[in-house]
Amino acid sequence: MALRQLFIHALTASAVVMASVLMILRADADAVDHKIIPVTGDYLIYSGTLDDTRLPTPREAKAAIHLTGTLAQDLYRNLGPSAERESCNPAGHTRSRGDLECDLRGGKGPAECWIGIDIKRGRSIGGVIC
């Protein structure tokens, strides 16, 4: 039962973060008629590290979130050229600020982004490793 509650809390936290990011980004583009847009992607709830994941525990639970579609395109565009850094993918273009990392696949798109959440602390963490 505790594991089920943990997953429910993680899903709720992930949804709140994604909806908040989406509303902030879209508010500028649609200042008069902003709207919530569905999010696409996937996520992993885990403990440990991204290169050594384990099942979440009552003391440690993290979410690695992979975003695709419109939100990823908006995040990549809004990070701007000043956020560019060396890409893990030789053909990609990566932009990164803080714990948010986005990559334009093949240098042309589509974009995909990653961010993590330390659920127990309520803080963002890295969501991908090279």
VMD Tcl script that builds the backbone (N, CA, C; Angstrom):
set m [mol new atoms 390]
animate dup $m
set s [atomselect $m all]
$s set {name element resname resid chain x y z} {
  {N N MET 1 A 0.818 -1.198 0.000}
  {CA C MET 1 A 0.000 0.000 0.000}
  {C C MET 1 A 0.859 1.258 0.000}
  {N N ALA 2 A 1.997 1.250 0.722}
  {CA C ALA 2 A 2.861 2.421 0.798}
  {C C ALA 2 A 3.457 2.728 -0.570}
  {N N LEU 3 A 3.817 1.716 -1.329}
  {CA C LEU 3 A 4.383 1.925 -2.660}
  {C C LEU 3 A 3.357 2.577 -3.578}
  {N N ARG 4 A 2.099 2.157 -3.472}
  {CA C ARG 4 A 1.033 2.751 -4.290}
  {C C ARG 4 A 0.862 4.229 -3.954}
  {N N GLN 5 A 0.876 4.558 -2.658}
  {CA C GLN 5 A 0.751 5.946 -2.235}
  {C C GLN 5 A 1.940 6.763 -2.730}
  {N N LEU 6 A 3.123 6.180 -2.707}
  {CA C LEU 6 A 4.327 6.852 -3.189}
  {C C LEU 6 A 4.191 7.202 -4.660}
  {N N PHE 7 A 3.691 6.250 -5.465}
  {CA C PHE 7 A 3.510 6.499 -6.890}
  {C C PHE 7 A 2.465 7.595 -7.122}
  {N N ILE 8 A 1.403 7.596 -6.329}
  {CA C ILE 8 A 0.367 8.624 -6.466}
  {C C ILE 8 A 0.949 10.000 -6.151}
  {N N HIS 9 A 1.736 10.100 -5.071}
  {CA C HIS 9 A 2.366 11.366 -4.718}
  {C C HIS 9 A 3.343 11.812 -5.804}
  {N N ALA 10 A 4.108 10.868 -6.353}
  {CA C ALA 10 A 5.072 11.194 -7.402}
  {C C ALA 10 A 4.366 11.690 -8.651}
  {N N LEU 11 A 3.283 11.024 -9.022}
  {CA C LEU 11 A 2.539 11.449 -10.202}
  {C C LEU 11 A 1.956 12.844 -10.002}
  {N N THR 12 A 1.443 13.097 -8.812}
  {CA C THR 12 A 0.879 14.405 -8.516}
  {C C THR 12 A 1.947 15.484 -8.591}
  {N N ALA 13 A 3.113 15.230 -8.002}
  {CA C ALA 13 A 4.209 16.204 -8.034}
  {C C ALA 13 A 4.667 16.446 -9.462}
  {N N SER 14 A 4.792 15.396 -10.243}
  {CA C SER 14 A 5.216 15.531 -11.636}
  {C C SER 14 A 4.213 16.341 -12.437}
  {N N ALA 15 A 2.954 16.075 -12.243}
  {CA C ALA 15 A 1.914 16.787 -12.980}
  {C C ALA 15 A 1.912 18.268 -12.623}
  {N N VAL 16 A 2.092 18.588 -11.355}
  {CA C VAL 16 A 2.108 19.983 -10.927}
  {C C VAL 16 A 3.289 20.724 -11.541}
  {N N VAL 17 A 4.473 20.098 -11.520}
  {CA C VAL 17 A 5.660 20.730 -12.092}
  {C C VAL 17 A 5.488 20.939 -13.584}
  {N N MET 18 A 5.049 19.909 -14.297}
  {CA C MET 18 A 4.894 20.027 -15.749}
  {C C MET 18 A 3.829 21.060 -16.109}
  {N N ALA 19 A 2.732 21.072 -15.400}
  {CA C ALA 19 A 1.678 22.044 -15.688}
  {C C ALA 19 A 2.164 23.461 -15.406}
  {N N SER 20 A 2.933 23.646 -14.340}
  {CA C SER 20 A 3.456 24.974 -14.007}
  {C C SER 20 A 4.417 25.468 -15.073}
  {N N VAL 21 A 5.346 24.598 -15.490}
  {CA C VAL 21 A 6.296 24.971 -16.540}
  {C C VAL 21 A 5.545 25.318 -17.811}
  {N N LEU 22 A 4.572 24.516 -18.158}
  {CA C LEU 22 A 3.801 24.741 -19.378}
  {C C LEU 22 A 3.062 26.075 -19.324}
  {N N MET 23 A 2.430 26.371 -18.207}
  {CA C MET 23 A 1.674 27.618 -18.092}
  {C C MET 23 A 2.593 28.825 -18.165}
  {N N ILE 24 A 3.776 28.744 -17.572}
  {CA C ILE 24 A 4.720 29.861 -17.612}
  {C C ILE 24 A 5.179 30.105 -19.041}
  {N N LEU 25 A 5.562 29.041 -19.732}
  {CA C LEU 25 A 6.063 29.181 -21.095}
  {C C LEU 25 A 4.983 29.670 -22.050}
  {N N ARG 26 A 3.809 29.131 -21.950}
  {CA C ARG 26 A 2.744 29.504 -22.881}
  {C C ARG 26 A 2.151 30.873 -22.555}
  {N N ALA 27 A 2.270 31.321 -21.305}
  {CA C ALA 27 A 1.695 32.611 -20.929}
  {C C ALA 27 A 2.304 33.740 -21.753}
  {N N ASP 28 A 3.609 33.649 -22.031}
  {CA C ASP 28 A 4.254 34.680 -22.834}
  {C C ASP 28 A 3.754 34.635 -24.274}
  {N N ALA 29 A 3.643 33.455 -24.846}
  {CA C ALA 29 A 3.230 33.309 -26.241}
  {C C ALA 29 A 1.752 33.637 -26.434}
  {N N ASP 30 A 0.927 33.330 -25.460}
  {CA C ASP 30 A -0.517 33.540 -25.562}
  {C C ASP 30 A -0.999 34.393 -24.398}
  {N N ALA 31 A -0.435 35.583 -24.237}
  {CA C ALA 31 A -0.717 36.413 -23.073}
  {C C ALA 31 A -2.207 36.715 -22.923}
  {N N VAL 32 A -2.927 36.843 -24.020}
  {CA C VAL 32 A -4.340 37.175 -23.945}
  {C C VAL 32 A -5.188 35.929 -23.744}
  {N N ASP 33 A -4.855 34.861 -24.444}
  {CA C ASP 33 A -5.670 33.643 -24.422}
  {C C ASP 33 A -4.803 32.428 -24.102}
  {N N HIS 34 A -4.171 32.410 -22.930}
  {CA C HIS 34 A -3.341 31.265 -22.591}
  {C C HIS 34 A -4.218 30.060 -22.276}
  {N N LYS 35 A -3.691 28.905 -22.580}
  {CA C LYS 35 A -4.441 27.670 -22.364}
  {C C LYS 35 A -3.482 26.556 -21.975}
  {N N ILE 36 A -3.993 25.572 -21.303}
  {CA C ILE 36 A -3.191 24.415 -20.922}
  {C C ILE 36 A -3.206 23.433 -22.081}
  {N N ILE 37 A -2.021 22.932 -22.422}
  {CA C ILE 37 A -1.858 22.018 -23.545}
  {C C ILE 37 A -1.410 20.663 -22.991}
  {N N PRO 38 A -1.919 19.559 -23.514}
  {CA C PRO 38 A -1.497 18.241 -23.027}
  {C C PRO 38 A 0.015 18.033 -23.173}
  {N N VAL 39 A 0.582 17.286 -22.257}
  {CA C VAL 39 A 2.016 17.002 -22.216}
  {C C VAL 39 A 2.251 15.578 -22.709}
  {N N THR 40 A 3.331 15.398 -23.490}
  {CA C THR 40 A 3.720 14.050 -23.908}
  {C C THR 40 A 5.109 13.739 -23.391}
  {N N GLY 41 A 5.347 12.489 -23.159}
  {CA C GLY 41 A 6.647 12.044 -22.667}
  {C C GLY 41 A 6.483 10.817 -21.804}
  {N N ASP 42 A 7.494 10.543 -21.011}
  {CA C ASP 42 A 7.440 9.407 -20.098}
  {C C ASP 42 A 8.285 9.729 -18.870}
  {N N TYR 43 A 8.215 8.880 -17.866}
  {CA C TYR 43 A 8.955 9.138 -16.639}
  {C C TYR 43 A 9.297 7.828 -15.947}
  {N N LEU 44 A 10.238 7.909 -15.026}
  {CA C LEU 44 A 10.662 6.776 -14.217}
  {C C LEU 44 A 10.711 7.231 -12.769}
  {N N ILE 45 A 10.063 6.503 -11.869}
  {CA C ILE 45 A 10.151 6.746 -10.437}
  {C C ILE 45 A 11.179 5.762 -9.903}
  {N N TYR 46 A 12.177 6.259 -9.164}
  {CA C TYR 46 A 13.281 5.401 -8.751}
  {C C TYR 46 A 13.916 5.920 -7.464}
  {N N SER 47 A 14.847 5.155 -6.919}
  {CA C SER 47 A 15.752 5.621 -5.876}
  {C C SER 47 A 17.156 5.298 -6.372}
  {N N GLY 48 A 18.149 5.774 -5.665}
  {CA C GLY 48 A 19.524 5.582 -6.125}
  {C C GLY 48 A 19.897 6.690 -7.091}
  {N N THR 49 A 20.669 6.323 -8.120}
  {CA C THR 49 A 21.103 7.287 -9.122}
  {C C THR 49 A 20.616 6.840 -10.496}
  {N N LEU 50 A 20.681 7.727 -11.460}
  {CA C LEU 50 A 20.209 7.390 -12.801}
  {C C LEU 50 A 21.010 6.260 -13.441}
  {N N ASP 51 A 22.275 6.126 -13.060}
  {CA C ASP 51 A 23.057 5.024 -13.628}
  {C C ASP 51 A 23.000 3.767 -12.760}
  {N N ASP 52 A 22.266 3.815 -11.659}
  {CA C ASP 52 A 22.082 2.650 -10.793}
  {C C ASP 52 A 20.722 2.781 -10.098}
  {N N THR 53 A 19.639 2.642 -10.888}
  {CA C THR 53 A 18.295 2.848 -10.339}
  {C C THR 53 A 17.829 1.634 -9.549}
  {N N ARG 54 A 17.058 1.930 -8.504}
  {CA C ARG 54 A 16.421 0.902 -7.683}
  {C C ARG 54 A 14.970 1.307 -7.475}
  {N N LEU 55 A 14.196 0.431 -6.893}
  {CA C LEU 55 A 12.810 0.774 -6.577}
  {C C LEU 55 A 12.781 1.892 -5.551}
  {N N PRO 56 A 11.782 2.773 -5.636}
  {CA C PRO 56 A 11.680 3.843 -4.645}
  {C C PRO 56 A 11.460 3.266 -3.252}
  {N N THR 57 A 11.905 3.999 -2.266}
  {CA C THR 57 A 11.754 3.572 -0.876}
  {C C THR 57 A 10.987 4.645 -0.113}
  {N N PRO 58 A 10.541 4.342 1.105}
  {CA C PRO 58 A 9.856 5.372 1.893}
  {C C PRO 58 A 10.732 6.599 2.169}
  {N N ARG 59 A 12.058 6.432 2.144}
  {CA C ARG 59 A 12.967 7.546 2.411}
  {C C ARG 59 A 13.511 8.218 1.156}
  {N N GLU 60 A 13.439 7.541 0.023}
  {CA C GLU 60 A 14.035 8.094 -1.195}
  {C C GLU 60 A 13.181 7.756 -2.414}
  {N N ALA 61 A 12.750 8.793 -3.090}
  {CA C ALA 61 A 11.995 8.618 -4.328}
  {C C ALA 61 A 12.299 9.804 -5.238}
  {N N LYS 62 A 12.645 9.490 -6.465}
  {CA C LYS 62 A 12.973 10.520 -7.459}
  {C C LYS 62 A 12.208 10.207 -8.736}
  {N N ALA 63 A 12.021 11.224 -9.547}
  {CA C ALA 63 A 11.364 11.046 -10.839}
  {C C ALA 63 A 12.287 11.590 -11.922}
  {N N ALA 64 A 12.550 10.788 -12.935}
  {CA C ALA 64 A 13.253 11.238 -14.128}
  {C C ALA 64 A 12.183 11.423 -15.192}
  {N N ILE 65 A 12.043 12.646 -15.702}
  {CA C ILE 65 A 10.957 12.972 -16.627}
  {C C ILE 65 A 11.535 13.298 -17.996}
  {N N HIS 66 A 11.035 12.618 -19.009}
  {CA C HIS 66 A 11.438 12.818 -20.406}
  {C C HIS 66 A 10.251 13.445 -21.127}
  {N N LEU 67 A 10.444 14.663 -21.626}
  {CA C LEU 67 A 9.364 15.404 -22.276}
  {C C LEU 67 A 9.580 15.443 -23.784}
  {N N THR 68 A 8.487 15.295 -24.534}
  {CA C THR 68 A 8.544 15.338 -25.991}
  {C C THR 68 A 7.430 16.247 -26.491}
  {N N GLY 69 A 7.298 16.346 -27.798}
  {CA C GLY 69 A 6.184 17.088 -28.384}
  {C C GLY 69 A 6.296 18.588 -28.220}
  {N N THR 70 A 5.137 19.241 -28.152}
  {CA C THR 70 A 5.052 20.693 -28.113}
  {C C THR 70 A 5.792 21.284 -26.921}
  {N N LEU 71 A 5.658 20.678 -25.750}
  {CA C LEU 71 A 6.336 21.211 -24.568}
  {C C LEU 71 A 7.846 21.190 -24.763}
  {N N ALA 72 A 8.401 20.096 -25.275}
  {CA C ALA 72 A 9.845 20.021 -25.504}
  {C C ALA 72 A 10.292 21.092 -26.496}
  {N N GLN 73 A 9.514 21.285 -27.562}
  {CA C GLN 73 A 9.855 22.318 -28.554}
  {C C GLN 73 A 9.843 23.702 -27.888}
  {N N ASP 74 A 8.815 23.981 -27.072}
  {CA C ASP 74 A 8.709 25.270 -26.387}
  {C C ASP 74 A 9.860 25.473 -25.392}
  {N N LEU 75 A 10.182 24.426 -24.637}
  {CA C LEU 75 A 11.288 24.533 -23.680}
  {C C LEU 75 A 12.602 24.813 -24.398}
  {N N TYR 76 A 12.892 24.051 -25.461}
  {CA C TYR 76 A 14.134 24.235 -26.217}
  {C C TYR 76 A 14.210 25.662 -26.763}
  {N N ARG 77 A 13.139 26.114 -27.381}
  {CA C ARG 77 A 13.114 27.459 -27.970}
  {C C ARG 77 A 13.293 28.524 -26.887}
  {N N ASN 78 A 12.604 28.385 -25.758}
  {CA C ASN 78 A 12.671 29.396 -24.709}
  {C C ASN 78 A 13.978 29.382 -23.935}
  {N N LEU 79 A 14.704 28.271 -23.937}
  {CA C LEU 79 A 16.031 28.267 -23.322}
  {C C LEU 79 A 16.955 29.213 -24.072}
  {N N GLY 80 A 16.761 29.310 -25.378}
  {CA C GLY 80 A 17.517 30.257 -26.196}
  {C C GLY 80 A 18.933 29.818 -26.503}
  {N N PRO 81 A 19.544 30.450 -27.498}
  {CA C PRO 81 A 20.881 30.077 -27.948}
  {C C PRO 81 A 21.960 30.236 -26.877}
  {N N SER 82 A 21.755 31.151 -25.922}
  {CA C SER 82 A 22.771 31.348 -24.882}
  {C C SER 82 A 22.887 30.145 -23.949}
  {N N ALA 83 A 21.936 29.224 -24.001}
  {CA C ALA 83 A 21.963 28.031 -23.147}
  {C C ALA 83 A 22.613 26.838 -23.848}
  {N N GLU 84 A 23.128 27.031 -25.068}
  {CA C GLU 84 A 23.728 25.914 -25.801}
  {C C GLU 84 A 25.002 25.445 -25.120}
  {N N ARG 85 A 25.192 24.136 -25.165}
  {CA C ARG 85 A 26.406 23.519 -24.623}
  {C C ARG 85 A 26.739 22.305 -25.471}
  {N N GLU 86 A 27.870 21.690 -25.194}
  {CA C GLU 86 A 28.270 20.513 -25.957}
  {C C GLU 86 A 27.244 19.401 -25.756}
  {N N SER 87 A 26.890 18.757 -26.856}
  {CA C SER 87 A 25.856 17.727 -26.815}
  {C C SER 87 A 26.456 16.349 -26.580}
  {N N CYS 88 A 25.718 15.505 -25.869}
  {CA C CYS 88 A 26.108 14.092 -25.719}
  {C C CYS 88 A 25.987 13.369 -27.052}
  {N N ASN 89 A 25.075 13.849 -27.878}
  {CA C ASN 89 A 24.831 13.267 -29.194}
  {C C ASN 89 A 25.568 14.135 -30.218}
  {N N PRO 90 A 26.559 13.570 -30.918}
  {CA C PRO 90 A 27.344 14.387 -31.854}
  {C C PRO 90 A 26.499 15.108 -32.901}
  {N N ALA 91 A 25.358 14.566 -33.262}
  {CA C ALA 91 A 24.506 15.194 -34.275}
  {C C ALA 91 A 23.455 16.107 -33.652}
  {N N GLY 92 A 23.420 16.194 -32.333}
  {CA C GLY 92 A 22.390 16.975 -31.667}
  {C C GLY 92 A 22.840 18.371 -31.303}
  {N N HIS 93 A 21.891 19.175 -30.889}
  {CA C HIS 93 A 22.138 20.520 -30.362}
  {C C HIS 93 A 21.492 20.564 -28.989}
  {N N THR 94 A 22.300 20.743 -27.952}
  {CA C THR 94 A 21.803 20.706 -26.580}
  {C C THR 94 A 21.761 22.099 -25.976}
  {N N ARG 95 A 20.675 22.373 -25.263}
  {CA C ARG 95 A 20.529 23.596 -24.474}
  {C C ARG 95 A 20.210 23.178 -23.048}
  {N N SER 96 A 20.821 23.863 -22.091}
  {CA C SER 96 A 20.669 23.447 -20.705}
  {C C SER 96 A 20.748 24.652 -19.771}
  {N N ARG 97 A 19.887 24.652 -18.763}
  {CA C ARG 97 A 19.951 25.623 -17.661}
  {C C ARG 97 A 19.517 24.880 -16.398}
  {N N GLY 98 A 20.321 25.029 -15.370}
  {CA C GLY 98 A 20.005 24.346 -14.120}
  {C C GLY 98 A 19.867 22.851 -14.366}
  {N N ASP 99 A 18.751 22.279 -13.937}
  {CA C ASP 99 A 18.527 20.841 -14.081}
  {C C ASP 99 A 17.740 20.478 -15.333}
  {N N LEU 100 A 17.385 21.462 -16.140}
  {CA C LEU 100 A 16.640 21.217 -17.374}
  {C C LEU 100 A 17.606 21.078 -18.541}
  {N N GLU 101 A 17.482 20.003 -19.288}
  {CA C GLU 101 A 18.315 19.791 -20.472}
  {C C GLU 101 A 17.428 19.408 -21.650}
  {N N CYS 102 A 17.645 20.068 -22.780}
  {CA C CYS 102 A 16.876 19.786 -23.986}
  {C C CYS 102 A 17.832 19.547 -25.144}
  {N N ASP 103 A 17.442 18.666 -26.039}
  {CA C ASP 103 A 18.271 18.342 -27.194}
  {C C ASP 103 A 17.410 18.360 -28.447}
  {N N LEU 104 A 17.943 18.935 -29.505}
  {CA C LEU 104 A 17.298 18.937 -30.802}
  {C C LEU 104 A 17.896 17.765 -31.568}
  {N N ARG 105 A 17.149 16.672 -31.684}
  {CA C ARG 105 A 17.661 15.441 -32.297}
  {C C ARG 105 A 18.164 15.692 -33.710}
  {N N GLY 106 A 19.358 15.212 -33.976}
  {CA C GLY 106 A 19.936 15.349 -35.298}
  {C C GLY 106 A 20.211 16.792 -35.677}
  {N N GLY 107 A 20.127 17.689 -34.710}
  {CA C GLY 107 A 20.358 19.094 -34.969}
  {C C GLY 107 A 19.189 19.808 -35.625}
  {N N LYS 108 A 18.161 19.059 -36.008}
  {CA C LYS 108 A 17.012 19.651 -36.711}
  {C C LYS 108 A 15.692 19.410 -35.985}
  {N N GLY 109 A 15.657 18.447 -35.116}
  {CA C GLY 109 A 14.426 18.183 -34.371}
  {C C GLY 109 A 13.880 16.808 -34.621}
  {N N PRO 110 A 12.879 16.422 -33.923}
  {CA C PRO 110 A 12.156 17.179 -32.889}
  {C C PRO 110 A 12.975 17.287 -31.600}
  {N N ALA 111 A 12.558 18.186 -30.745}
  {CA C ALA 111 A 13.237 18.387 -29.465}
  {C C ALA 111 A 12.743 17.373 -28.444}
  {N N GLU 112 A 13.600 17.087 -27.491}
  {CA C GLU 112 A 13.227 16.294 -26.326}
  {C C GLU 112 A 13.965 16.883 -25.132}
  {N N CYS 113 A 13.337 16.830 -23.963}
  {CA C CYS 113 A 13.896 17.438 -22.756}
  {C C CYS 113 A 13.821 16.471 -21.583}
  {N N TRP 114 A 14.699 16.711 -20.607}
  {CA C TRP 114 A 14.741 15.893 -19.409}
  {C C TRP 114 A 14.892 16.796 -18.194}
  {N N ILE 115 A 14.217 16.427 -17.145}
  {CA C ILE 115 A 14.368 17.074 -15.842}
  {C C ILE 115 A 14.021 16.036 -14.790}
  {N N GLY 116 A 14.582 16.172 -13.621}
  {CA C GLY 116 A 14.298 15.235 -12.541}
  {C C GLY 116 A 13.704 15.957 -11.349}
  {N N ILE 117 A 13.070 15.192 -10.496}
  {CA C ILE 117 A 12.499 15.728 -9.260}
  {C C ILE 117 A 12.910 14.809 -8.118}
  {N N ASP 118 A 13.485 15.385 -7.079}
  {CA C ASP 118 A 13.679 14.658 -5.831}
  {C C ASP 118 A 12.366 14.814 -5.087}
  {N N ILE 119 A 11.557 13.795 -5.130}
  {CA C ILE 119 A 10.184 13.879 -4.625}
  {C C ILE 119 A 10.148 14.150 -3.122}
  {N N LYS 120 A 11.019 13.517 -2.371}
  {CA C LYS 120 A 11.022 13.671 -0.916}
  {C C LYS 120 A 11.436 15.066 -0.478}
  {N N ARG 121 A 12.286 15.727 -1.263}
  {CA C ARG 121 A 12.747 17.072 -0.921}
  {C C ARG 121 A 11.979 18.162 -1.674}
  {N N GLY 122 A 11.240 17.765 -2.714}
  {CA C GLY 122 A 10.498 18.735 -3.495}
  {C C GLY 122 A 11.385 19.663 -4.301}
  {N N ARG 123 A 12.512 19.137 -4.809}
  {CA C ARG 123 A 13.474 19.944 -5.563}
  {C C ARG 123 A 13.773 19.311 -6.908}
  {N N SER 124 A 14.159 20.163 -7.860}
  {CA C SER 124 A 14.558 19.623 -9.147}
  {C C SER 124 A 15.958 19.045 -9.069}
  {N N ILE 125 A 16.195 18.027 -9.881}
  {CA C ILE 125 A 17.499 17.381 -10.021}
  {C C ILE 125 A 17.701 17.063 -11.491}
  {N N GLY 126 A 18.880 16.654 -11.857}
  {CA C GLY 126 A 19.121 16.237 -13.235}
  {C C GLY 126 A 18.244 15.046 -13.593}
  {N N GLY 127 A 17.816 15.002 -14.834}
  {CA C GLY 127 A 16.919 13.929 -15.246}
  {C C GLY 127 A 17.494 13.026 -16.319}
  {N N VAL 128 A 18.756 13.255 -16.713}
  {CA C VAL 128 A 19.372 12.449 -17.759}
  {C C VAL 128 A 20.886 12.466 -17.562}
  {N N ILE 129 A 21.539 11.396 -17.986}
  {CA C ILE 129 A 22.988 11.355 -18.013}
  {C C ILE 129 A 23.413 10.968 -19.426}
  {N N CYS 130 A 24.609 11.412 -19.803}
  {CA C CYS 130 A 25.118 11.088 -21.144}
  {C C CYS 130 A 25.460 9.615 -21.234}
}
mol reanalyze $m
mol bondsrecalc $m
mol representation Tube
mol addrep $m
